[in-house]
Amino acid sequence: MKFSILLLPLFVLSSCSRGQSYNDSILQYRQQYKVGFLSDESSPLKASDTAYLRFYAPNEKYCVTADFKVTPGTDTFIIPTHSGKNKVFKQYGIATFKINDTILTLHIYQSIDLIKRDPKFKDYLFVPFTDMTNYTETYGGGRYIDLSTSDIEGSKVVLDFNKCYNPYCAFASGYSCPIPPKENDLHVAIKAGEQLFAKKTQE
């Protein structure tokens, strides 16, 4: 199976803009997200399945500007996947931010496997996380955020949880979806981004 991160073009906002234009941009992003399933030959979904994709309403408070610290010189490490395979990653940096008056941190990674497969992914950053909506409102195995090194401006990076998405394992078995490390377990409810798939998961 291919690496199960949904490698869509990174339509990342450079800032957490406000108002109707922001909401419209998120809705447009989600349409592009749905189309991405149809262009990926390893996709677990057919066109008719995309009607069962569910999302929280866009909420600007879940688009945050985080303090970012690069962590050069870190060793590679293994992240296990739901299929039992292991994936090799390296920590790129740590983002610190606040949601609902709670200070949180997320570790941001680079996929060594992806870079070896195709050097064009050298700027791709991966943010897997869990939160307190898992199993009840969102996929129990956590969700992902895609970033690029170009999204980091000085010591700041925008984390838009309205764009977080489910791994392929949320839709079907047999995919090698990285399991978010414990260090990225957020002890708050992130009511943003993709919710549970509304159709029975394929076995």
Buried (B, 14 or more C-beta within 10 A) or exposed (E): EEBBBBBBEBEBBEEBEEEEEBBEBBEEBBEEBBEBBEEBEEBBBEEEBBEEBBBBEBBBEBBBBBEBEBEEEBEEBEBEBBBEBBBBBBBBBBBEBEBEEEEBBBBBBBBBBBBEEEEEBEBBBBBBBBBBBBEEBBBEBBBBBBBEBEBBEEEBBBBBBBBBBBBBBBBBEEBBBBBBBEEBBBEEBBBBBBBBBEBEEEE
